[in-house]
Amino acid sequence: MKRIPVRVLATFGSLLLLCSQLMAAPITFYGNNWGAAITHLQAEAAFQQALSVVYFEDFEASPDIDFGNGVTGALSAGRIVTSASSAIDGVRLWQTGHTGNLTISFNVPIFAFGIFMGDVDQGVDMHALINNYDFNIPNPVGGSYDGDRHFWGVVSPEESFTQVTFTDLDWYINWDRAQMGIPASGPTPTPEPSTIFLLFAGLCSLLLIQRHIKASRQGH
């Protein structure tokens, strides 16, 4: 039985690794009304423009997230509060306190998620964790500001996720107008460039292996 040379296997492995790295990374969107380069509403608009359809949850009718399209989300901490001055839509919002983290778990994989935040102490080093990604949420320094509005969103066309965890939360943070959608650029049934490259790399490797075996047989 002929052995496949280690060099051929190493080449094939390198090609597989390269293919995985060529997958498009998620795109994040952020803005606020307190010193950011773009406002919270501009960030939300950019997030929505990257989607072909958007679904919303404003916490007015449900204590959890229900986008009305079969997608729901369970929040690990916090409670519903009523505050017309703090809510983005209506009068109800979700509020967390000394929780440290907030995890939103979805019942099915999704590819995009966004949400508004308010009453965030300026300078707090917040992060959003999705799959193996750790996104820092920019937050300008300047002390506490009760009228602040922030929007953060992520679009991941090639890699779905089932939960988002916000870490390093400060005192009280208000959350409102959660939204998810389908990326305008995918996912689609047609092969992505990375998939095509992966298939091509596999074919080339098999041809190399076949040629090596044929050459070995002719040498004996």
QUIVEN-V615984 format. One record per residue. N is the residue number from 0. BURIAL is + if it has 9 or more other ideal C-beta (glycine too) atoms within 8 Angstrom, else -. Layout:
[[N | BURIAL] [N | BURIAL]]
This chain:
[[0 | -] [1 | -] [2 | -] [3 | -] [4 | -] [5 | -] [6 | -] [7 | +] [8 | +] [9 | -] [10 | +] [11 | +] [12 | -] [13 | -] [14 | +] [15 | +] [16 | -] [17 | +] [18 | +] [19 | -] [20 | -] [21 | -] [22 | +] [23 | -] [24 | -] [25 | +] [26 | -] [27 | +] [28 | +] [29 | +] [30 | +] [31 | +] [32 | -] [33 | +] [34 | -] [35 | +] [36 | -] [37 | -] [38 | +] [39 | +] [40 | -] [41 | +] [42 | +] [43 | +] [44 | -] [45 | +] [46 | +] [47 | +] [48 | -] [49 | +] [50 | +] [51 | -] [52 | -] [53 | -] [54 | +] [55 | -] [56 | +] [57 | +] [58 | +] [59 | -] [60 | -] [61 | -] [62 | -] [63 | -] [64 | +] [65 | +] [66 | +] [67 | -] [68 | -] [69 | -] [70 | +] [71 | +] [72 | +] [73 | -] [74 | +] [75 | +] [76 | -] [77 | +] [78 | -] [79 | +] [80 | +] [81 | -] [82 | +] [83 | -] [84 | -] [85 | +] [86 | +] [87 | +] [88 | -] [89 | -] [90 | -] [91 | +] [92 | +] [93 | +] [94 | +] [95 | +] [96 | -] [97 | -] [98 | +] [99 | -] [100 | +] [101 | +] [102 | +] [103 | +] [104 | +] [105 | +] [106 | -] [107 | -] [108 | -] [109 | +] [110 | +] [111 | +] [112 | +] [113 | +] [114 | +] [115 | +] [116 | +] [117 | +] [118 | -] [119 | +] [120 | -] [121 | +] [122 | +] [123 | +] [124 | -] [125 | +] [126 | +] [127 | +] [128 | +] [129 | +] [130 | -] [131 | -] [132 | -] [133 | -] [134 | +] [135 | -] [136 | +] [137 | -] [138 | +] [139 | +] [140 | -] [141 | -] [142 | -] [143 | -] [144 | -] [145 | -] [146 | -] [147 | +] [148 | +] [149 | +] [150 | +] [151 | +] [152 | +] [153 | +] [154 | +] [155 | +] [156 | +] [157 | +] [158 | +] [159 | -] [160 | +] [161 | -] [162 | +] [163 | +] [164 | +] [165 | +] [166 | +] [167 | +] [168 | +] [169 | -] [170 | -] [171 | -] [172 | +] [173 | +] [174 | +] [175 | +] [176 | +] [177 | +] [178 | +] [179 | +] [180 | +] [181 | -] [182 | +] [183 | -] [184 | -] [185 | -] [186 | -] [187 | -] [188 | -] [189 | -] [190 | -] [191 | +] [192 | -] [193 | +] [194 | -] [195 | +] [196 | +] [197 | +] [198 | +] [199 | -] [200 | +] [201 | +] [202 | -] [203 | +] [204 | +] [205 | -] [206 | -] [207 | +] [208 | +] [209 | -] [210 | -] [211 | +] [212 | +] [213 | -] [214 | -] [215 | +] [216 | -] [217 | -] [218 | -] [219 | -]]
